[in-house]
Amino acid sequence: MTAQFNDIVAYAGADWSLAGVDGGDLFDPASQGLRVRAASTACWRGFVCRYELRDNALYLDGLDVALEGEAPPLLGKVPREPEMALGFTAAYEGIALHVPFSGGLLLARDFLLELYVHMGFHPAWKYAHVLEVELEAGRISRVTDCSKPMADIRSHVAGIDQPGPGSSHEEIQAWVERAFSRKY
């Protein structure tokens, strides 16, 4: 399998990878009637969201998506051709949809390339800078810098976070399931 494209969250003047989700649901294209298919092995979900945290709230700002069939307007926005096809069939910009998510988001940036694994979503501890943003009904309630705790986790698990030779089928299956989950 392949490492997956992360959703992006614009916050505090930077783009962050969405490395973890704890809580309710974020945006799902099916909620707007879009029939999504896998875009590629690097995007099995078939879509990548671009969120923005502004005015103390979470918004869906853009969406690249692989659709079955014709791309309809989404929330009044006409789709355009994606800049990087990569299996996507439509791109929507400027959506500005408030996302009433309740829970926590781990935002990460400055990925540590030496920790790259060609599988799933990379966990937050593989990044140099990590923030936990807690939200209630889509409004920011707290932001915590988790970079130091993630560095501590990294020092304990780097190099032993994947199955080795002789691992059982169950151990390998559990690792694959963890790799494709963003839950924390």
C-alpha positions in Angstrom: 0.0 0.0 0.0 1.0 3.6 -0.1 1.3 6.5 2.3 -1.9 8.5 2.2 -2.5 12.2 1.3 -3.3 14.1 4.5 -6.0 16.7 4.9 -4.5 20.1 5.3 -5.5 22.7 8.0 -4.5 26.3 7.5 -3.9 27.8 11.0 -1.7 30.6 12.4 -0.2 31.5 9.0 0.9 27.9 8.2 -0.4 24.8 6.5 -0.6 21.8 8.9 -1.2 18.2 8.1 -4.2 16.7 9.9 -2.4 13.9 11.7 -5.0 12.8 14.3 -8.7 13.1 15.0 -10.5 12.4 18.3 -14.2 13.0 18.4 -17.0 13.4 16.0 -17.1 13.4 12.2 -15.4 15.9 10.0 -16.6 16.7 6.4 -17.8 13.7 4.4 -18.6 14.2 0.7 -21.4 11.7 0.9 -23.2 14.1 3.2 -23.6 16.4 0.2 -24.6 13.6 -2.2 -21.2 13.1 -3.8 -20.4 9.6 -4.8 -16.7 9.1 -4.2 -14.3 6.4 -5.4 -10.7 5.8 -4.5 -8.4 8.3 -6.3 -5.3 6.2 -6.2 -3.3 4.0 -3.8 -2.2 7.3 -2.1 -5.8 8.3 -1.5 -8.0 5.3 -0.8 -10.8 7.6 0.7 -11.1 9.4 -2.6 -10.9 12.9 -1.3 -8.6 15.4 0.5 -10.0 18.3 2.5 -8.5 21.7 3.0 -9.7 23.1 6.3 -9.1 26.5 7.8 -9.2 27.6 11.4 -10.1 31.2 11.4 -12.2 33.5 13.5 -11.9 30.9 16.3 -13.8 28.3 14.2 -13.3 25.4 11.8 -14.2 25.7 8.1 -14.0 23.5 5.1 -12.3 25.7 2.5 -11.5 23.3 -0.3 -11.9 19.7 -1.6 -10.2 17.6 -4.1 -12.2 14.5 -4.9 -12.5 11.5 -7.2 -16.1 11.2 -8.2 -18.1 8.6 -9.9 -19.7 10.4 -12.8 -20.1 14.1 -13.5 -19.0 16.7 -10.9 -22.0 18.7 -9.7 -21.8 22.1 -7.9 -21.0 21.7 -4.2 -22.6 24.2 -1.8 -22.9 26.7 -4.6 -19.3 26.2 -5.9 -18.7 25.0 -9.4 -15.9 22.5 -9.6 -12.7 23.0 -11.6 -10.1 20.6 -12.9 -7.7 19.6 -10.1 -4.2 21.2 -10.4 -2.6 17.8 -9.7 -4.8 15.1 -11.2 -3.5 12.1 -9.1 -6.8 10.4 -9.7 -9.0 13.3 -8.6 -11.7 14.4 -11.0 -12.8 17.7 -9.4 -11.6 20.4 -7.1 -13.8 22.9 -5.2 -12.4 26.1 -3.7 -13.7 28.8 -1.4 -16.4 26.6 0.2 -16.3 28.3 3.6 -18.5 25.7 5.2 -18.5 25.8 9.0 -17.8 22.3 10.3 -19.5 21.7 13.7 -16.8 19.2 14.8 -16.5 18.5 18.5 -13.3 16.8 19.7 -9.6 17.2 19.1 -7.5 17.6 16.0 -3.7 16.9 15.9 -2.1 19.4 13.5 1.4 18.6 12.5 4.1 20.1 10.3 7.8 19.6 9.5 7.6 15.8 8.8 10.8 13.9 9.8 11.7 12.2 6.6 13.8 9.5 8.3 10.6 8.2 9.8 8.8 7.8 6.5 7.0 4.5 6.0 5.2 3.7 2.7 1.9 2.9 4.5 -1.2 4.7 5.7 -1.3 8.0 7.5 1.8 9.1 9.4 1.1 9.6 13.1 1.7 13.0 14.8 4.9 11.8 16.6 6.6 11.7 13.2 6.5 15.5 12.9 8.7 18.1 14.6 5.8 20.5 15.5 2.4 19.3 16.7 -0.6 21.2 18.1 -3.8 19.7 19.6 -6.7 21.9 18.7 -9.8 21.1 20.8 -13.2 22.2 19.4 -16.8 22.3 20.6 -19.4 22.5 17.9 -16.7 23.7 15.5 -15.4 26.5 17.8 -11.9 26.4 19.2 -11.9 25.9 23.0 -8.2 25.2 23.5 -4.9 24.9 21.6 -2.0 23.0 23.2 1.5 22.7 21.8 2.3 18.9 21.9 5.6 19.0 20.2 7.6 18.0 23.3 5.3 15.1 24.3 5.4 13.9 20.7 9.2 14.0 20.8 9.2 11.9 23.9 6.9 9.3 22.2 9.1 9.4 19.2 12.2 8.5 21.3 10.4 5.5 22.7 8.7 4.1 19.6 10.8 5.1 16.5 12.1 2.0 14.9 9.8 -0.4 16.7 6.5 0.9 15.5 6.0 -1.7 12.7 6.0 -5.4 12.6 9.2 -7.2 12.2 10.2 -10.6 10.7 8.2 -13.4 12.3 5.2 -11.2 13.1 1.9 -13.0 13.2 -0.9 -12.3 10.7 -2.9 -10.7 13.5 0.0 -8.4 14.4 0.5 -7.3 10.8 -3.3 -6.8 10.3 -3.4 -4.7 13.5 -0.5 -2.6 12.3 -2.2 -2.0 8.9 -5.4 -0.9 10.6 -3.5 1.5 12.9 -1.7 2.9 9.9 -4.9 3.8 8.1 -6.6 5.3 11.2 -6.1 8.9 12.3 -7.8 8.3 15.7 -5.7 9.2 18.7 
